[in-house]
Amino acid sequence: MPTKRSVLTIAGSDSSGGAGIQADIKTIEAHGLFATSVITAVTAQNTEGVRSVQDISIDVIADQLDAVFEDIPPAAVKIGMVSSADIANTIADGLERHRAHHVVVDPVMVATSGSALMKTEAIRVLEERLFPLAQVITPNVPEAEALAGLAITDVEGMVAAAEAIARKIRTQGAGGGVPAILIKGGHALEDERTANDLLFAADGTATWLRGDRIKNPNTHGTGCTLSSAIACGLAEGMDVERACRKAKAFIEGALAFGLDLGHGAGPLNHSWDLL
């Protein structure tokens, strides 16, 4: 009988369907893989902003994790919205318990609309417990600034921030290793026409993933989509650089499609490559 590899997304639900669990599932299915999920929070949001957030109880989160791993073990795991320290610790406990591999962590601190999605204590647990379990982490420039404690004003600053984040994980992490760090450069630090990302490998090698900036104001869920696409590449056996390059190409295609929904920053078309 036919089978396929699965990818687990651990994230919050987005009622508008453009980010979080919904974006992850669409991305995973678009890559021809089977999506499973652990929902960490339910959000009431749309393209204009987040109205409310309800965290899921840690007992239910732990049960979701166990239920997935015990029946359909994932080939890769993507972690998105983790709003509290208790939730972050519960996820770390579950990943360690089930010896998860090919883990991608997207440190979702602020929504595209500007709403805060992570408490300070959760960031500490993220750094100390979840990052060391990850193969790749995918902060954008503001998130990298917060994690590194440095201002990023140019490409040299992106490298310095990646180095600082790696040092922090190495010294503060509770076991595990240092992940590759992909700092998303869509904020056009070099040139408004570019969208270059920095891939800082675990061994300290810096590689630039270069691309053209696509003029599209509808960017809701780009970070969620990128991290899920990377997890798909890792699930398919790709190395980190190839998985990141393929994911970047997927995002570029989804943006270039030009989907226009909602009154604010609209979502991507995750099925652009299937049409």
ABEGO torsion letter per residue (X at the ends): XBBBBBBBBBBBBBAAGABEAAAAAAAAAAAGBBBBBBBABBBBBBAAEBABBBBBBAAAAAAAAAAAAAABBBABBBBBBBABAAAAAAAAAAAAAAGBBGBBBBBBABBAAGBBABBAAAAAAAAAAAAAABABBBBBAAAAAAAAGBBBABAAAAAAAAAAAAAAAAAABBEEBBBBBBBBAAAGAABAABBBBBBBBAAGBBBBBBBBBBBBABABGAAAAAAAAAAAAAAAGBBAAAAAAAAAAAAAAAAAAGBBBEABBBBBBAAAAAX
